[in-house]
Amino acid sequence: MPSRLRNILYSNSLLWGLGAAFLVAVLATAVLTFIVVRDAVVSWWQAPRVEAAIHTPTPLPNVPTLAPNQVLQTNQLAPTPQPWDGQSRINILLLGLDYRDWEAGQGPPRSDSMILLSIDPPSKTAGMLSIPRDLWVNLPNGFGYGKINTAYMLGEAYQLDGGGPGMAMQAVSNLLGMPVDYYARVDFDTFVRFVDEIGGVKINVPETITVDLLGDGTQKTLQPGVQTLSGEIALAYARARHTAGGDFDRARRQQQVLLAVRDRILDFNLLPDLMQRAPYIYYQAQEGIDTNLTFDYAIKLAWLMLDIPPENIHHGIIGPEQVDISTSYDGQSILVYDPQALLELRDDIFSTYGRIEPAAAGTPDAALLRAEAARIFVQNGTSVTGLGARTRDYLEQQGFDIAGVGNADQLYPYTTVIDYTGNPYTLKSLIASMGIADSQIFTSYDPAATYDVILIVGDDWAQQNP
């Protein structure tokens, strides 16, 4: 019998990009979305403590007034804006694209980072969840299983309805059982300009860290302590990955920077000035922003986000407690997630009044099962004649796809499930429908397996269904 896979992960990134340059910063300086460059640092050198060179804000020019419904959307395939009443919970996928793909000219880029930002206006709460790029999921539109960071690339490459953003949004929605109606991404330059526009960000650097400035290969060493960082150095700080905690440390730094932007605006009461300058900032950064958020929504979200107390902003990372490290059939390092642990993390980050079940989030369990389309083979592991067939009939009524029934090669005291292709919502639903113990759920990745899931009914199930 296969053993339970329980490995510890130390990889993956998070970063993000949100529409309207100034909103990006207000909501979390979306641009951490481009914290991509993964090139290993060949050498390290020590330099004196860096004092940020902060640019003086540019005077406000005469620019056209933006229409409330104007959208800064450069991707013509991407989803169109959805109506928002300003009071309902709003979920926005913040995307960062793989800079190395762009440099290599290898076609549509993968997403290097994804953050789901969720804001609940009535309760004045917000949550941010970082999704690792190597997470192994059932991709939308019939592409089968793959890393979640390929969703954007496939949507662009195949010119699908919604394009890369739409495919990525659907992948995240399927993963978390939450609707995702908006997306945003912003590039490096936009982030740097905005941070400089607000006079830099104040960061408490916890330990000595060497960072790489983007583009010229220059390295800077930051010493521990509170210091004000320019846009260029703040970006390098958020991008740095060569620390003891690897990508998990980087994720924490990115969230530290984005919250520092919010604090900077509040501490210096910059929002009124930013609102006045919003059209200029919007036009200045339009080349580096892609979002289906309207300008009107961006303004509402900016005010709302700044009105949320710091203790009501929850943030987390899909990490070692939710994933196991594994290897795909073609040798890729992948992350296989524990569906129950993932949903618990989701609820911890986003829930206001208790558990967010998929149905409550707008995505029924039945829809999630259909999306996974897992083919289940039922084996009778008991001496009770016909139990396998009766179990098949029961599960088909629950919406499961039962591909066949047979007898197990031995008797099983406990009902056991073996997942060969990664089907978290199928496993979650089987556990709920049959009361299967978590200790009896096993993963044995094999894309060539005849069936996606083998369900072996044991004596415990027979006793419940004599």
Backbone torsions as a table, in degrees:
resi	resn	phi	psi	omega
1	MET	NA	134.5	-177.6
2	PRO	-63.5	147.8	-179.1
3	SER	-91.8	156.4	-177.6
4	ARG	-67.2	128.5	179.1
5	LEU	-84.9	119.4	179.6
6	ARG	-140.6	77.9	-179.9
7	ASN	-104.4	161.1	-179.4
8	ILE	-104.0	134.1	-176.7
9	LEU	-96.1	142.1	171.2
10	TYR	-137.1	58.8	176.8
11	SER	-153.5	164.4	171.9
12	ASN	101.2	154.4	-168.0
13	SER	-117.5	171.1	170.6
14	LEU	-150.2	147.0	175.1
15	LEU	-176.9	172.4	-175.1
16	TRP	-161.3	170.2	-175.8
17	GLY	-147.0	126.1	-178.1
18	LEU	-122.9	150.0	-176.6
19	GLY	-53.5	-173.1	-178.8
20	ALA	23.9	106.4	-171.7
21	ALA	-39.0	-47.4	-176.6
22	PHE	-71.3	-33.4	178.5
23	LEU	-65.9	-37.5	179.1
24	VAL	-51.4	-49.0	-178.5
25	ALA	-68.8	-46.1	-177.4
26	VAL	-58.6	-44.2	-176.3
27	LEU	-81.6	-10.8	177.0
28	ALA	144.6	22.7	-179.8
29	THR	45.2	68.4	-177.5
30	ALA	-35.1	-28.6	-172.0
31	VAL	-65.7	-7.7	175.5
32	LEU	-59.5	-7.5	178.7
33	THR	-64.1	-20.8	-179.6
34	PHE	-103.5	22.9	177.9
35	ILE	-76.2	79.2	-167.6
36	VAL	-110.8	-55.0	-168.6
37	VAL	-40.7	114.9	-175.1
38	ARG	-104.1	4.1	-176.2
39	ASP	-56.2	132.6	-179.2
40	ALA	-64.6	143.5	177.9
41	VAL	-80.2	120.3	-175.3
42	VAL	-77.2	-38.6	-180.0
43	SER	-143.6	154.5	-179.8
44	TRP	-122.3	145.0	175.1
45	TRP	-143.4	151.9	-176.4
46	GLN	-94.0	137.9	178.6
47	ALA	-133.4	161.6	178.5
48	PRO	-61.0	161.0	178.4
49	ARG	-53.5	134.7	-175.9
50	VAL	-86.4	126.5	173.5
51	GLU	-103.4	123.6	-172.8
52	ALA	-67.4	139.4	174.3
53	ALA	-97.8	100.6	-174.7
54	ILE	-91.0	130.8	180.0
55	HIS	-77.1	146.6	175.2
56	THR	-76.1	131.1	-179.6
57	PRO	-54.1	138.5	-179.7
58	THR	-74.1	137.4	179.0
59	PRO	-58.4	148.7	-177.8
60	LEU	-71.8	118.6	178.9
61	PRO	-85.5	174.9	174.4
62	ASN	-84.8	110.9	-179.3
63	VAL	-126.9	155.8	-179.5
64	PRO	-61.4	150.8	175.6
65	THR	-74.8	136.8	-179.0
66	LEU	-84.1	136.6	175.1
67	ALA	-71.1	143.3	-178.4
68	PRO	-55.9	-33.1	-177.3
69	ASN	-96.0	12.1	179.8
70	GLN	-69.4	138.6	-178.0
71	VAL	-120.3	133.8	178.2
72	LEU	-95.0	72.2	-173.1
73	GLN	-117.6	111.8	-178.6
74	THR	-94.9	-19.3	179.4
75	ASN	-89.4	108.9	-174.5
76	GLN	-70.5	-18.7	179.5
77	LEU	-84.4	-19.4	-170.6
78	ALA	-65.4	158.7	-179.2
79	PRO	-59.3	143.0	177.4
80	THR	-77.9	160.5	-178.3
81	PRO	-59.8	143.9	176.8
82	GLN	-104.3	146.0	178.9
83	PRO	-60.0	142.5	176.4
84	TRP	-138.7	130.2	-175.9
85	ASP	-85.6	-1.7	178.9
86	GLY	83.8	-6.6	-178.5
87	GLN	-119.3	-27.0	-179.7
88	SER	-75.2	155.8	175.4
89	ARG	-57.9	137.3	-179.6
90	ILE	-122.9	132.7	-178.3
91	ASN	-117.6	127.4	-175.7
92	ILE	-126.4	127.9	176.5
93	LEU	-91.1	119.6	178.3
94	LEU	-96.5	123.3	-172.5
95	LEU	-114.6	144.2	169.8
96	GLY	-128.3	135.3	-176.3
97	LEU	-101.2	152.8	-174.5
98	ASP	-73.5	108.6	-177.4
99	TYR	-59.8	-31.4	-179.2
100	ARG	-67.0	-35.1	177.3
101	ASP	-64.2	-40.4	178.1
102	TRP	-62.8	-47.9	-178.6
103	GLU	-59.6	-40.5	-176.8
104	ALA	-78.5	-10.0	-178.9
105	GLY	60.4	41.0	-175.3
106	GLN	-94.9	25.6	180.0
107	GLY	90.0	-162.0	-177.8
108	PRO	-54.9	135.6	-178.1
109	PRO	-78.9	157.2	169.0
110	ARG	-81.2	162.1	172.0
111	SER	-84.2	131.0	178.8
112	ASP	-89.9	-18.0	-178.7
113	SER	-155.8	149.4	176.5
114	MET	-139.5	133.4	172.0
115	ILE	-131.6	129.1	173.9
116	LEU	-95.0	119.1	178.1
117	LEU	-104.6	124.2	-179.1
118	SER	-124.7	129.3	-178.2
119	ILE	-124.8	130.7	179.8
120	ASP	-114.3	99.4	-174.9
121	PRO	-58.7	-46.1	-176.4
122	PRO	-58.5	-40.8	-177.4
123	SER	-91.3	-4.7	-176.8
124	LYS	51.4	54.2	176.0
125	THR	-127.6	156.6	177.5
126	ALA	-145.7	153.4	177.8
127	GLY	-140.2	146.8	177.8
128	MET	-130.9	126.0	179.6
129	LEU	-125.7	123.0	178.9
130	SER	-88.6	135.6	-175.9
131	ILE	-114.4	118.6	-176.8
132	PRO	-67.1	144.5	-174.6
133	ARG	-68.4	-24.6	-176.6
134	ASP	-91.8	8.3	-179.3
135	LEU	-62.6	130.1	-175.6
136	TRP	-90.5	115.3	-174.7
137	VAL	-135.2	165.6	172.7
138	ASN	-84.6	106.1	-174.5
139	LEU	-71.3	148.2	179.4
140	PRO	-66.6	171.1	173.4
141	ASN	62.0	29.1	172.4
142	GLY	75.2	19.0	-179.7
143	PHE	-82.8	-6.2	179.2
144	GLY	77.1	-159.9	-175.5
145	TYR	-85.2	141.7	178.6
146	GLY	-172.4	176.9	177.2
147	LYS	-69.4	142.7	-176.9
148	ILE	-65.3	-22.4	-179.3
149	ASN	-73.9	-7.8	177.2
150	THR	-88.6	-8.9	-177.8
151	ALA	-59.9	-47.3	-180.0
152	TYR	-60.8	-47.1	-178.3
153	MET	-59.4	-45.6	-178.0
154	LEU	-65.9	-39.4	178.5
155	GLY	-62.1	-37.1	178.0
156	GLU	-76.3	-44.9	-175.8
157	ALA	-62.4	-38.4	-177.9
158	TYR	-97.9	8.5	176.8
159	GLN	50.0	45.2	-178.7
160	LEU	-72.5	158.5	175.4
161	ASP	-60.8	121.9	-175.1
162	GLY	97.2	-15.6	177.7
163	GLY	59.4	-157.3	179.0
164	GLY	-61.4	-45.6	178.8
165	PRO	-59.4	-43.0	-178.8
166	GLY	-64.1	-41.2	179.4
167	MET	-66.2	-42.3	179.3
168	ALA	-65.8	-41.8	178.7
169	MET	-61.0	-42.5	-179.2
170	GLN	-67.6	-38.4	179.4
171	ALA	-61.6	-42.5	180.0
172	VAL	-70.5	-38.8	178.0
173	SER	-61.3	-44.1	178.2
174	ASN	-64.7	-38.0	-178.1
175	LEU	-64.2	-46.4	-171.3
176	LEU	-101.4	-8.7	-178.1
177	GLY	67.8	34.1	179.2
178	MET	-131.0	140.2	177.1
179	PRO	-68.6	142.7	176.1
180	VAL	-127.9	108.6	-174.6
181	ASP	-103.7	-15.9	-176.4
182	TYR	-130.9	154.0	176.2
183	TYR	-138.9	163.5	175.0
184	ALA	-161.7	145.2	171.9
185	ARG	-145.1	155.2	-177.0
186	VAL	-145.0	150.1	-176.2
187	ASP	-96.4	174.8	-176.4
188	PHE	-55.5	-49.9	-174.0
189	ASP	-60.6	-39.4	179.9
190	THR	-62.3	-42.7	178.6
191	PHE	-62.2	-48.0	-178.5
192	VAL	-59.7	-45.7	-178.7
193	ARG	-62.4	-41.1	-177.2
194	PHE	-69.1	-42.9	179.3
195	VAL	-61.2	-40.4	176.5
196	ASP	-66.1	-34.1	-179.5
197	GLU	-62.1	-31.7	-179.0
198	ILE	-98.0	9.7	175.8
199	GLY	85.2	22.6	178.9
200	GLY	87.1	177.9	178.7
201	VAL	-127.1	142.6	-179.6
202	LYS	-91.0	119.7	-176.0
203	ILE	-123.9	135.1	172.6
204	ASN	-94.3	98.9	-178.4
205	VAL	-75.6	119.0	-172.7
206	PRO	-74.9	-26.9	-177.8
207	GLU	-154.6	161.6	178.9
208	THR	-58.1	132.1	-177.7
209	ILE	-144.5	136.3	176.4
210	THR	-99.8	128.1	-176.6
211	VAL	-120.7	154.9	180.0
212	ASP	-106.3	121.9	175.4
213	LEU	-73.9	138.5	-173.9
214	LEU	-68.5	132.3	169.8
215	GLY	102.1	-47.4	-173.0
216	ASP	-106.2	0.7	177.8
217	GLY	76.2	5.5	-179.9
218	THR	-73.4	139.2	177.8
219	GLN	-112.8	146.1	176.9
220	LYS	-130.8	145.6	177.3
221	THR	-111.3	124.4	177.9
222	LEU	-100.9	132.8	178.4
223	GLN	-90.7	158.9	179.1
224	PRO	-60.3	147.9	176.8
225	GLY	126.7	169.9	179.9
226	VAL	-79.7	132.0	-179.7
227	GLN	-155.3	155.2	179.0
228	THR	-96.1	123.6	-176.8
229	LEU	-106.2	139.2	173.6
230	SER	-72.0	171.8	179.5
231	GLY	-58.6	-43.3	-177.9
232	GLU	-63.1	-44.5	-177.5
233	ILE	-76.4	-34.5	176.1
234	ALA	-61.5	-40.3	178.2
235	LEU	-64.6	-44.3	179.5
236	ALA	-63.5	-38.5	178.4
237	TYR	-62.9	-43.2	-179.8
238	ALA	-70.1	-28.5	-177.8
239	ARG	-81.9	-23.3	-173.6
240	ALA	-56.9	137.2	-176.7
241	ARG	-129.3	-9.0	-174.3
242	HIS	-93.3	71.4	173.6
243	THR	-129.5	174.5	-175.1
244	ALA	-57.7	-36.8	-177.9
245	GLY	-89.0	2.8	176.4
246	GLY	56.5	-132.8	-175.6
247	ASP	-67.1	-25.4	177.3
248	PHE	-68.0	-40.2	174.6
249	ASP	-60.8	-42.5	-178.8
250	ARG	-62.2	-41.4	178.8
251	ALA	-60.3	-41.7	179.8
252	ARG	-65.6	-39.1	178.8
253	ARG	-65.3	-37.9	179.7
254	GLN	-63.2	-43.9	178.5
255	GLN	-67.9	-33.8	176.6
256	GLN	-61.8	-43.1	-179.3
257	VAL	-67.2	-45.1	-176.7
258	LEU	-65.1	-36.9	177.3
259	LEU	-71.5	-28.7	177.3
260	ALA	-67.2	-32.8	176.7
261	VAL	-63.1	-47.1	178.3
262	ARG	-58.5	-46.0	-179.2
263	ASP	-62.7	-38.4	-179.0
264	ARG	-61.5	-44.0	-179.0
265	ILE	-65.5	-41.5	-179.6
266	LEU	-70.8	-44.4	-176.7
267	ASP	-61.4	-37.0	-176.0
268	PHE	-103.8	9.7	179.4
269	ASN	49.2	49.5	-175.3
270	LEU	-85.6	-13.3	-173.2
271	LEU	-58.7	-45.4	179.4
272	PRO	-56.5	-42.4	179.1
273	ASP	-66.5	-39.3	179.1
274	LEU	-65.2	-38.7	178.7
275	MET	-62.4	-40.2	178.3
276	GLN	-64.9	-38.0	-176.7
277	ARG	-90.7	-1.0	-174.6
278	ALA	-52.0	-47.1	179.6
279	PRO	-58.1	-41.3	179.6
280	TYR	-64.1	-47.6	-179.6
281	ILE	-61.7	-39.5	-179.5
282	TYR	-60.7	-48.1	-179.2
283	TYR	-70.0	-37.5	-179.2
284	GLN	-60.3	-34.4	-173.0
285	ALA	-104.1	6.0	-171.2
286	GLN	-60.7	-27.8	179.3
287	GLU	-69.7	-23.9	-174.8
288	GLY	-106.2	12.7	-177.2
289	ILE	-126.6	139.6	174.5
290	ASP	-138.9	116.7	-177.9
291	THR	-157.1	153.4	173.0
292	ASN	-101.0	13.3	171.1
293	LEU	-75.3	134.0	174.2
294	THR	-77.7	160.5	179.2
295	PHE	-60.8	-38.0	179.0
296	ASP	-61.4	-45.2	178.7
297	TYR	-63.9	-39.0	-179.8
298	ALA	-60.5	-42.6	178.8
299	ILE	-62.7	-46.5	-179.9
300	LYS	-60.3	-42.8	-178.9
301	LEU	-67.4	-35.6	179.6
302	ALA	-61.9	-48.2	178.8
303	TRP	-63.4	-42.3	-178.3
304	LEU	-63.1	-46.4	-176.3
305	MET	-62.4	-37.7	-179.2
306	LEU	-74.5	-16.6	-180.0
307	ASP	-89.7	-5.1	-179.4
308	ILE	-86.3	124.1	179.3
309	PRO	-60.1	146.7	-179.0
310	PRO	-54.2	-37.2	-178.2
311	GLU	-69.9	-12.6	178.7
312	ASN	-96.5	4.9	177.2
313	ILE	-102.4	107.6	-177.6
314	HIS	-100.1	139.7	179.7
315	HIS	-144.3	146.8	-178.7
316	GLY	-159.1	174.6	-175.7
317	ILE	-132.0	135.7	170.8
318	ILE	-70.5	109.0	-170.6
319	GLY	-135.1	-152.2	-173.0
320	PRO	-56.8	-29.1	-178.8
321	GLU	-78.1	-13.7	-178.2
322	GLN	-112.8	-14.4	-173.7
323	VAL	-131.3	156.4	170.3
324	ASP	-116.6	143.8	177.4
325	ILE	-86.6	138.1	-177.1
326	SER	-147.0	-174.9	180.0
327	THR	-129.9	133.4	180.0
328	SER	-78.4	172.5	-178.1
329	TYR	-61.4	-25.7	-179.3
330	ASP	-103.4	18.5	172.1
331	GLY	89.4	5.3	178.9
332	GLN	-76.4	146.9	173.2
333	SER	-82.1	122.1	-176.4
334	ILE	-128.3	164.9	178.5
335	LEU	-116.5	119.5	178.4
336	VAL	-101.9	122.5	-173.2
337	TYR	-96.3	152.4	174.4
338	ASP	-87.9	112.6	-173.6
339	PRO	-59.0	-38.8	-179.1
340	GLN	-67.4	-44.3	179.0
341	ALA	-64.1	-37.1	179.6
342	LEU	-65.0	-45.8	-179.3
343	LEU	-65.5	-35.1	176.3
344	GLU	-64.3	-41.6	177.3
345	LEU	-64.1	-44.6	177.8
346	ARG	-54.4	-47.3	-178.5
347	ASP	-66.5	-36.5	177.9
348	ASP	-62.4	-36.9	-176.2
349	ILE	-82.7	-42.9	-169.1
350	PHE	-106.1	-21.4	-172.9
351	SER	-73.1	138.1	177.7
352	THR	-102.5	-38.9	-175.1
353	TYR	-123.2	24.8	-179.0
354	GLY	126.7	-162.9	-176.5
355	ARG	-60.5	140.3	172.0
356	ILE	-100.4	92.3	176.5
357	GLU	-73.9	151.8	-178.5
358	PRO	-51.8	-40.4	-178.7
359	ALA	-62.5	-40.1	-179.4
360	ALA	-68.4	-26.8	179.9
361	ALA	-85.6	-1.7	177.0
362	GLY	101.5	2.9	-179.7
363	THR	-126.2	101.8	-176.8
364	PRO	-62.6	151.9	176.4
365	ASP	-56.2	-39.1	-179.0
366	ALA	-60.1	-38.4	179.5
367	ALA	-66.9	-38.1	178.8
368	LEU	-66.7	-38.6	176.7
369	LEU	-63.3	-44.1	179.5
370	ARG	-63.3	-38.0	-179.3
371	ALA	-64.2	-39.4	178.7
372	GLU	-73.6	-34.4	177.7
373	ALA	50.6	42.4	-179.3
374	ALA	-73.8	129.3	177.6
375	ARG	-90.0	117.8	-173.8
376	ILE	-106.1	133.4	173.6
377	PHE	-109.5	123.2	-177.8
378	VAL	-95.5	128.2	176.1
379	GLN	-116.5	135.5	177.3
380	ASN	-86.7	110.8	-179.2
381	GLY	-103.1	25.8	-179.5
382	THR	-128.3	177.5	176.7
383	SER	-93.7	6.7	-179.2
384	VAL	-84.6	111.8	-178.2
385	THR	-65.2	133.3	176.4
386	GLY	82.4	1.2	-178.5
387	LEU	-65.7	-36.1	179.3
388	GLY	-61.6	-45.0	-179.2
389	ALA	-66.0	-41.1	179.2
390	ARG	-65.4	-36.9	177.4
391	THR	-65.6	-40.5	176.5
392	ARG	-56.7	-49.8	-178.2
393	ASP	-59.6	-41.7	179.9
394	TYR	-63.0	-46.4	-176.3
395	LEU	-69.9	-34.7	177.1
396	GLU	-62.9	-35.5	176.6
397	GLN	-66.1	-26.0	179.2
398	GLN	-85.1	-3.1	178.1
399	GLY	99.8	5.2	178.6
400	PHE	-79.5	151.1	176.9
401	ASP	-95.3	100.7	-178.9
402	ILE	-94.8	114.7	-174.1
403	ALA	-89.7	-12.8	-179.7
404	GLY	174.5	167.9	-180.0
405	VAL	-135.8	142.4	178.1
406	GLY	-159.5	-172.7	178.8
407	ASN	-105.3	143.0	176.1
408	ALA	-74.0	163.0	-177.6
409	ASP	-81.9	-2.8	178.8
410	GLN	-159.7	172.0	177.7
411	LEU	-85.2	140.9	-177.8
412	TYR	-119.9	123.5	177.8
413	PRO	-70.2	-29.3	-177.7
414	TYR	-125.3	141.9	176.3
415	THR	-62.4	133.4	-172.0
416	THR	-129.4	143.1	178.7
417	VAL	-125.5	133.4	175.9
418	ILE	-120.6	120.0	-178.9
419	ASP	-103.2	119.2	-176.1
420	TYR	-97.5	-18.6	-174.0
421	THR	-128.0	6.3	177.1
422	GLY	80.8	89.3	-176.6
423	ASN	-134.7	73.3	-171.7
424	PRO	-60.1	-39.3	-177.0
425	TYR	-77.6	-28.3	173.3
426	THR	-65.7	-44.4	178.2
427	LEU	-62.9	-44.4	179.9
428	LYS	-59.1	-42.6	-178.2
429	SER	-71.1	-36.0	176.6
430	LEU	-64.2	-42.6	178.6
431	ILE	-59.2	-44.5	-178.7
432	ALA	-69.2	-37.9	-175.4
433	SER	-77.2	-28.9	-173.3
434	MET	-120.7	-1.9	179.4
435	GLY	66.4	35.9	-177.6
436	ILE	-76.6	137.1	178.9
437	ALA	-70.5	141.2	179.3
438	ASP	-58.5	-31.2	-179.1
439	SER	-68.0	-12.2	-179.3
440	GLN	-103.2	14.8	176.5
441	ILE	-104.3	122.4	-175.8
442	PHE	-125.8	150.2	177.4
443	THR	-118.4	128.3	177.0
444	SER	-139.5	84.5	-169.8
445	TYR	-61.4	125.0	179.3
446	ASP	-157.1	95.5	-177.8
447	PRO	-64.8	-16.0	179.6
448	ALA	-90.3	0.7	-178.5
449	ALA	-61.4	144.2	-179.9
450	THR	-63.9	-36.2	-179.9
451	TYR	-123.6	153.6	179.2
452	ASP	-75.1	-38.8	-176.1
453	VAL	-137.7	135.1	171.7
454	ILE	-107.0	124.8	177.3
455	LEU	-111.1	115.8	179.6
456	ILE	-106.2	109.4	-178.7
457	VAL	-78.1	133.1	-176.6
458	GLY	-110.9	-175.0	-177.9
459	ASP	-61.4	-30.9	179.7
460	ASP	-62.8	-38.4	178.4
461	TRP	-72.2	-37.0	179.0
462	ALA	-63.1	-38.0	180.0
463	GLN	-67.3	-30.4	177.7
464	GLN	-79.8	-22.5	-175.4
465	ASN	-132.8	66.3	-175.5
466	PRO	-65.6	NA	NA
